[in-house]
Each structure stands twice: as C-alpha cells, then as structure tokens.
C-alpha cells in the first residue's frame, strides 16, 4: 500500500534560521515594497514597449501609458511614505 508523504521538516522551522529579531519589521517591509515596485517597473517597461511597438497607431496608447505611469508613481510614493491618510 502507498503511504502518505511526510515532510522532512516543518516549514515553520525555517523561521528559526531567519534573523527575525535583528531586522526591524518596518525595514523589512520597506525593502519588500522596493522589490515589488522594482518588478512592477520592469513589467511596466516591457508592457509599454510592446504596446508602442504593436499598437502605436492607437489613439488610446499614449493617454493610457501616461495614466498608468502617474498612478504607479502615486501608489509607490504613498506605499513607501508610511503615512496614513485615513
């Protein structure tokens, strides 16, 4: 009979090897957001390139790109500022 698979160790044991107490949570979150927005910027550049290359005659291309860049920068600045406007 087949036996169910058992993990060698629990994924929770990985946390014991991370320097959680030495790095502040705010700094970790900030670097995580920088990484996310770096990937978002790369994605945006690729999408804008393809949109301009294959749909350059579209009337919507340049306004949509401008709105996308404005909203992206606004969201990045808000997320990284650490302020709550609620």
C-alpha positions as CSV (number, residue, x, y, z in Angstrom):
1,X,0.0,0.0,0.0
2,X,1.1,3.5,-0.6
3,X,1.9,5.6,2.4
4,X,1.1,9.3,2.6
5,X,4.0,11.7,2.1
6,X,5.5,13.3,5.1
7,X,7.7,16.3,5.0
8,X,11.3,16.0,6.3
9,X,10.8,19.1,8.5
10,X,8.1,21.5,9.1
11,X,8.2,24.8,7.0
12,X,7.8,26.6,10.4
13,X,11.3,25.5,11.3
14,X,12.7,27.8,8.6
15,X,11.7,30.8,10.7
16,X,14.1,29.7,13.4
17,X,17.0,30.2,10.9
18,X,16.0,33.8,9.9
19,X,17.3,36.8,11.8
20,X,13.8,38.0,12.7
21,X,14.8,39.7,15.9
22,X,17.7,41.7,14.4
23,X,15.9,43.3,11.5
24,X,13.0,45.7,12.2
25,X,9.7,44.7,10.6
26,X,9.3,48.2,9.1
27,X,12.7,48.0,7.3
28,X,11.8,44.5,6.0
29,X,8.5,45.8,4.7
30,X,10.2,48.8,3.1
31,X,12.7,46.6,1.2
32,X,10.0,44.2,0.2
33,X,8.0,47.1,-1.2
34,X,11.1,48.3,-3.1
35,X,11.5,44.8,-4.6
36,X,7.8,44.7,-5.6
37,X,7.9,48.1,-7.2
38,X,11.2,47.2,-9.0
39,X,9.4,44.2,-10.5
40,X,6.4,46.4,-11.3
41,X,8.6,49.0,-13.1
42,X,10.3,46.2,-15.1
43,X,6.8,44.8,-16.0
44,X,5.6,48.3,-16.9
45,X,8.6,49.0,-19.2
46,X,8.0,45.7,-21.0
47,X,4.3,46.3,-21.4
48,X,4.8,49.9,-22.6
49,X,7.4,48.7,-25.1
50,X,5.1,46.1,-26.6
51,X,2.1,48.5,-26.6
52,X,4.1,51.1,-28.5
53,X,5.6,48.6,-30.9
54,X,2.4,46.8,-31.8
55,X,-0.3,49.3,-31.2
56,X,1.5,52.6,-31.9
57,X,-1.3,53.9,-34.1
58,X,-3.9,53.5,-31.3
59,X,-5.4,56.8,-30.0
60,X,-5.5,55.4,-26.5
61,X,-1.9,54.3,-26.2
62,X,-0.2,57.5,-25.0
63,X,-3.0,58.6,-22.6
64,X,-3.2,55.1,-21.1
65,X,0.5,55.0,-20.7
66,X,0.6,58.4,-19.0
67,X,-2.3,57.4,-16.7
68,X,-0.5,54.1,-15.8
69,X,2.8,55.9,-15.0
70,X,1.1,58.6,-13.0
71,X,-1.0,56.1,-10.9
72,X,2.0,53.8,-10.4
73,X,4.3,56.5,-9.2
74,X,1.5,57.9,-6.9
75,X,0.8,54.4,-5.4
76,X,4.6,53.8,-5.0
77,X,5.1,57.1,-3.2
78,X,2.1,56.5,-1.0
79,X,3.1,53.0,0.0
80,X,6.7,54.0,0.7
81,X,5.9,57.2,2.6
82,X,4.5,55.3,5.6
83,X,1.7,57.8,6.2
84,X,-2.0,57.0,6.7
85,X,-4.4,59.5,5.2
86,X,-7.5,57.9,6.8
